[in-house]
């Protein structure tokens, strides 16, 4: 990775004055109750159809970092659950060797859940056209 280019791109996309604050587009919602904030946050989530625990800013950060990988470098994600952070990194970027690992020991299929998280991960990667770009290991880490 060209670290200098990454740092310059990072600084341009995430100005220092805004790094520790919610983005302006939904910051005003912090003044209302949490449920309204969640609805507004969900609206700006580029992957709102994929379950996950990653923030919008972290999705953008992973996307930028992945974009700056050299062709000879690989991306590794440990703990993928349903693939939100993985998809955020890969989507719209040139393909690089990408590896993901999860054994889903923390995420068993529960009552009311349509599919097991592993199936959801594979379905999400397929839906975004990224399944062929990811080598997945169903292993403990």
C-alpha positions as CSV (number, residue, x, y, z in Angstrom):
1,X,0.0,0.0,0.0
2,X,1.2,3.4,-0.8
3,X,0.8,4.9,2.7
4,X,1.4,8.5,1.6
5,X,-1.4,8.3,-1.0
6,X,-3.7,6.6,1.5
7,X,-3.0,9.3,4.2
8,X,-3.6,12.1,1.7
9,X,-6.9,10.5,0.5
10,X,-7.9,9.8,4.1
11,X,-7.3,13.5,5.1
12,X,-9.3,14.7,2.1
13,X,-12.3,12.4,2.8
14,X,-12.2,12.7,6.6
15,X,-11.2,16.3,7.6
16,X,-9.5,16.4,11.0
17,X,-12.3,18.8,12.3
18,X,-14.9,16.1,11.7
19,X,-13.2,12.8,12.6
20,X,-14.6,12.6,16.1
21,X,-18.1,13.8,15.3
22,X,-21.0,12.2,13.5
23,X,-21.3,13.3,9.9
24,X,-23.2,16.6,9.4
25,X,-25.9,14.9,7.4
26,X,-27.4,13.3,10.5
27,X,-25.7,15.0,13.5
28,X,-28.8,17.1,14.3
29,X,-30.7,13.8,14.9
30,X,-28.6,13.2,18.0
31,X,-30.8,15.7,19.8
32,X,-33.9,13.5,19.4
33,X,-34.5,10.1,20.9
34,X,-32.3,7.2,19.9
35,X,-34.9,5.5,17.8
36,X,-35.1,8.5,15.4
37,X,-31.3,8.6,15.3
38,X,-31.2,4.9,14.3
39,X,-33.7,5.5,11.5
40,X,-31.8,8.5,10.2
41,X,-28.5,6.6,10.4
42,X,-30.0,3.7,8.6
43,X,-31.1,6.0,5.8
44,X,-27.5,7.0,5.1
45,X,-26.1,3.5,5.4
46,X,-24.9,2.5,1.9
47,X,-25.4,-1.2,2.8
48,X,-28.6,-0.9,4.8
49,X,-29.9,-4.2,3.3
50,X,-26.9,-6.1,5.0
51,X,-27.0,-6.7,8.8
52,X,-23.9,-5.6,10.6
53,X,-22.3,-3.7,13.4
54,X,-20.0,-1.4,11.4
55,X,-20.6,2.3,11.3
56,X,-21.0,4.3,8.1
57,X,-17.7,6.1,8.7
58,X,-15.9,2.8,9.2
59,X,-17.4,1.4,6.0
60,X,-16.0,4.4,4.1
61,X,-12.6,4.0,5.8
62,X,-12.4,0.3,4.8
63,X,-13.4,1.2,1.3
64,X,-10.6,3.8,1.0
65,X,-8.0,1.5,2.5
66,X,-8.9,-1.4,0.2
67,X,-8.8,1.0,-2.8
68,X,-5.1,1.7,-1.9
69,X,-4.0,-1.9,-1.9
70,X,-1.4,-2.7,-4.5
71,X,-2.2,-5.5,-7.0
72,X,0.2,-7.8,-5.2
73,X,-1.3,-7.2,-1.7
74,X,-4.2,-9.1,-0.1
75,X,-7.1,-8.2,2.2
76,X,-7.9,-10.3,5.2
77,X,-11.0,-10.0,7.4
78,X,-11.3,-12.0,10.6
79,X,-14.9,-12.3,11.8
80,X,-17.3,-11.5,8.9
81,X,-20.7,-12.4,10.3
82,X,-23.0,-11.4,7.4
83,X,-20.4,-9.6,5.4
84,X,-21.2,-5.9,5.8
85,X,-17.6,-4.7,6.4
86,X,-16.3,-7.1,3.7
87,X,-18.8,-5.8,1.1
88,X,-18.1,-2.2,2.1
89,X,-14.4,-2.7,1.5
90,X,-14.7,-4.5,-1.8
91,X,-17.6,-2.8,-3.5
92,X,-16.6,-0.5,-6.3
93,X,-12.9,-1.3,-5.9
94,X,-10.6,-3.2,-8.2
95,X,-10.4,-6.9,-7.2
96,X,-7.5,-7.9,-5.0
97,X,-6.9,-11.3,-3.3
98,X,-9.4,-11.2,-0.5
99,X,-9.7,-13.7,2.4
100,X,-12.3,-13.9,5.1
101,X,-12.6,-16.2,8.1
102,X,-15.4,-16.9,10.6
103,X,-16.7,-20.0,12.3
104,X,-19.9,-18.3,13.5
105,X,-19.6,-19.7,17.0
106,X,-21.0,-16.4,18.3
107,X,-23.8,-16.3,15.8
108,X,-26.0,-19.4,15.7
109,X,-29.3,-19.5,13.8
110,X,-32.0,-18.4,16.2
111,X,-35.7,-18.7,16.2
112,X,-37.2,-16.4,13.7
113,X,-34.0,-16.1,11.7
114,X,-34.6,-17.1,8.0
115,X,-31.0,-18.4,7.4
116,X,-27.8,-19.2,9.3
117,X,-25.3,-16.3,9.3
118,X,-23.0,-18.2,7.0
119,X,-25.7,-18.6,4.4
120,X,-26.6,-14.9,4.8
121,X,-22.9,-14.0,4.2
122,X,-22.7,-16.0,1.1
123,X,-26.1,-14.7,-0.1
124,X,-25.0,-11.1,0.5
125,X,-21.7,-11.6,-1.3
126,X,-23.5,-13.1,-4.2
127,X,-26.1,-10.3,-4.3
128,X,-23.4,-7.7,-4.6
129,X,-21.5,-9.7,-7.2
130,X,-18.5,-10.3,-4.9
131,X,-18.7,-14.0,-4.1
132,X,-16.1,-14.9,-6.7
133,X,-13.6,-12.4,-5.3
134,X,-13.6,-13.7,-1.7
135,X,-11.9,-16.9,-0.5
136,X,-13.8,-17.8,2.7
137,X,-12.6,-20.1,5.5
138,X,-15.2,-21.5,7.9
139,X,-12.7,-21.8,10.7
140,X,-11.9,-20.7,14.2
141,X,-9.5,-17.8,14.4
